[in-house]
Amino acid sequence: MPAYDLIVIGAGPGGYVAAIRAAQLGLKTAVVERRHLGGICLNWGCIPTKSLLHSAEILHGFRTASRFGIDAAEPSISLSKMVERSRSVAGQLNAGVQFLLRKNKIDTIWGEAEIADRGLVRVREASGDTPKGVFPPGDYEASHIVVATGARERVLPGLKPDGGAIWSYHHAMTATAIPSSLVIIGGGAIGVEFAAFYAELGTKVTLVERMPRILPLEDAEVADLMAKALHKKGIEIICGASVSNAAVAGACLSVRITLPDGETRILDTEKLLSAAVSWPISKDWGWSVLVSNCRMGPFGHCPRGARPYRASMR
């Protein structure tokens, strides 16, 4: 008899919530995680960026206080303290997820998971530190398996983040100094949030989006309102443009973009943030053991088959 009724691969917002509900319904449950309980959203996405944006909002309030009859001196900015608070908020919520898993008697297995066979999850050792109180790598059997592996950042050709001139959202979220200029590739939620944050800190920001407007997955009315708000902050928005290449030129980075009319333009910047849409983690956990009707979408998204969100084993 399998050791678990259910094993959930991935402890992000989808995985840990599914595990908790399963445990509440009486299933003996375990989750497998390799990096962060709570996933990208809680640790490196939605939550910590909102902390940074709140700091920027307070800064904006100081600068506009005179409109409300309050005279205040120009505030000093400590980026390190903003980042420290952001990481602290994420850490607190991460600890909250750990507490919820323990409270609901869910085992946490730490490592890289792979579906090795029907009802068998093989967990290999993951890189990085291992939290206390977790189960070690090994083979674990379950009657049911839920795959909730989440997403990863997309690396654009020729724009691999290195933490120097080219940033990922990890680098932008833990920067040690405020850049004088920043080109952001990608006008989705990630790009817009960091554009607003760094512009408030005094950075000259240029936002480049390949689609005809920023926030292409949102309603056009919402995108238009956001574009107006960003323009008021002094952010230049270039839509319908694609990046041709980026090269270091002395102390700055020269980014060549192709405009909708075919013309090219060179953007000189201190930093470049690659903020393209994230891609699903869909190739690292044993697709080969799934039946042939479980086909990936064109961008590696959720399986398509006769029964949505479900796949049988061979």
Secondary structure, 3 states (H helix, E strand, C coil): CCCEEEEEECCCHHHHHHHHHHHHCCCCEEEEECCCCCHHHHHHCHHHHHHHHHHHHHHHHHHCHHHHCCCCCCCCCCHHHHHHHHHHHHHHHHHHHHHHHHHCCCEEEECEEEEEECCEEEEECCCCCCCCCCECCEEEEEEEEEECCCEECCCCCCCCCCCCCEECHHHHHCCCCCCCEEEEECCCHHHHHHHHHHHHCCCEEEEEECCCCCCCCCCHHHHHHHHHHHHHCCCEEEECCEEEEEEEECCEEEEEEECCCCCEEEEEECEEEECCCCEECCCCCCHHHECCCCECCCCCCCCECCCCCCCCEC
